[in-house]
Amino acid sequence: QTLVEKLHAVSVIVGDNFRYGHKAAGDIALLQKLGESWGFTATAAPLLKEPSTGGTSGLRGSSGRAAVPFSATYIRTCVQAGDIRTAAEVLGRPHRLDGIVERGDQRGRELGFPTANLRTEQWAAVPADGVYAGRVFRLDEWGRTVDQLGIAAISVGTNPTFEVRQRRVEAFVLDFSGDLYGQALGVEFVERLRGMEKFDGIEPLIAQMNDDVKTTRELLIPW
């Protein structure tokens, strides 16, 4: 019904581990057989995998470990572990979170680092708690990029210094001033700078935030 009546498919390409139908009973052999009856071809493509030994492909592997097939689950696992480099290598682009800017505690503004507090979808793949260097884009209502706001130091976590319990994604866009409340933004994660830390007071926190901004500039300029 989907492939023939709705999509009018002529050629179907799936991964070689593809399953479909009730209790995943259908496989590539059945799909090819049905294709012969309904006028389309079905081809199984081999899955890309993480190298089982270190070395040559450009994608990082661990010596002595079995190769891991690339999949949405694999990428999500990398993101949730904070390994956004590997996630970007598999995706072919940096991992990005889209969301609407909402009002937070305004604490960043008081500290001299006004942040865009991003409200994300419930099932979004949010990276591990920590601070990241990245980029921020303004989006239209369809999620398409309108313009590039600039590079950003991005905080993910609960902000333990102020004992905030709600997990947040906050982006401090360097060299930007303006009201972003209610706007749709895309936040790209390029490099993990450090884990989330609890500081003894405001001054060491501000000093670390200045270091994070400096490192972000060094990593992403020119951009």
N, C-alpha and C positions, 0 to 999 in steps of 0.2 A: 504493500500500500504506500509506504513512504518512498522507497527508491523508484518504483515504476510509475505509480499513478501521480504522485506529487512532485518528485524531482526529475522524472523522465531521465533517469540515469543511463548513461552509455558505458561508463567505466567507473568502477568502484575500487579504491585503493585503501587497504586497512593494514594495521600492524599484524605481524604473523602470530600474535597471541590473541587476536580478536575473537570475542564471543558475543552472541546476541540471543534474544528470544527468551522464552520462559525458562527460568533456572539456568540461563546461559547455555542452553542445549545446542544452539547453532554455532558452527565454526566455519572456517574459510572453505573447507571442502563442500559443505552444504550450500554456502553462498555461491560458490562457483557453479554447482549443479543447477541451482535455481536460476542463475544468470543465463545459462544455456537455454532455459525454457522461456525466459522473459526478455531476452535480447540485450543483456549487458554483460560485460566482462568483470571478473573480480580478481584482484591481484593482491598478494600478501607481501608487504614490505618488511624487511628485517628491522628489528628494533636497534636503535643506537644504544650503546652501553658505556658506562664508565669503564675506563681501562682497568684491567685486573692487576697490571703492574705499572709502576710509574714511568713517565717518560715522554713519549713523542707526540701524542695527539693534541696537546694543548689543553685538554681537560684533565683535571687532577684525579689520579687514582692512588690506591694504597697497595703497595707491594704485598703479594700473598693473599689478597682478599678477592673473592669472586666478583666478577663484573656485575654491576647493578644496572638493569634496564632503566632508561630515562622514562619518566612518566609524570603525570600531574602529582601523584603521591610523593615521588622522589623529590620534585621541586619544592613542594610544600614542606617536606621534612627539612630540606636545606634552609628554607626561609625561616622556619620556626626555630631552627638551631642557630640562626644568625649568620649562616654561611651564604651570604648573598652573592659572593663572587661565583661560587659554583652554580647557584641558581641562575645567574646572569649568563654564564657560559652555556648552560643547557637551553635556556630560553632564547638566546641570541640577542638579548636586550636586558637592561636592568629591571629588576622586579619593581612594580609600581602599585601603590595603593591610591585609589580614588575615593573622594569623600567630600562632604560639605563642611566648611569652616563654621564652628560654633563657638560661643563664648565659654571660656574657661574661668579659672580663678584670677586671671589678669596678673598672676605673680611674675611671669616672665617680663611683662612690661615694667613692673616695679623694679626689677633687677637690671633693666636696661637691655633686655633681650625679648622683645615682643614676639610671640609665637602664634602661628596659625594652628589652632586646635582642631584636628581633623576628625569628624564623625564618620566612621567607616561602616560598611555593611557587616552584619552579624557574623557571616562565614568568611570574611576576608582573611587572607593569609598575612597576618601581621608578624613581622620579624621578632626575634627574641629581644627581650629588654636590653637596652643599651643606647648608645649614641652613634649616629651614622652621618656620613657625608653624602649629600645627594643633590637632587635638583627638584624644582617645583614648577609645575605648569598650570596655567589657568585653562579650564575646560568649558565647553558649551554644554547644553542640556542633553546632548547625545553622548557625552564623554569624549568628544574629540578635542584635540589641543587647539586652543585659541592663540595663546602666546606663552612665552617662557618668562617666568618671573625671575628666575636666577638660581644660583646655587644655595644650598641650605645646610645648616647643622640640624639634625633631626633627632629628637628624643622619643624613645619608646619605653613606656613603663609606668610605674606608679609614683615616681618622685619621692623616694623614701626620706629625703632630707626634711620634707614638710609633712611626712606621714600621710600622703595622699593614697587612698586605697584604690581609686578608679584607674584602670590602665588606660593610658592615653598615647596618641601619636601627635607630637607637636613639632612644627617646623619653623625654625628661625631663618627667614630668607635674608641673606646678606645684602646690604646696600639697598634695601627696599623699604619704602614707607608708604602706607596706604591702608585703607579699610578693606579687609577681605571677608568680613563676616557674611555668612550666607552664600558665599561663592563656592563653586565646585572646583576643586584642585586635584591634580595628580602629583603624588610625591614619589620620586624615584630614589631607590636606595643603591648607592654606588660602592660605598666602603664602610665597614664597621670600625669605628674608632676605639670604642671601649665598652665595657659592661656598665650596667647601672650601679651607681655608688651612693652611699649615704655619707654626707659631709657633716663635720662638726659644727658648722655655722655658715652664715651667708658669705663671708669673705673667701674661704677656700672654694665654695661653690662657684662664685663669680670668677675666681682665678682659673678654675678648670674650664668653665664655659668659654672664657677668652682663649684658652689653649685649643679647645675644640673648634672654635671659629677660625683660628689661625691655621690649624691643620687642614680644615676644609678648604680654605683658600689655596693652600699649597698643593693639595691633591687635585682640585678641580679647576683651577685657573691656569692657563687660558681654557675657556670653554666656549 
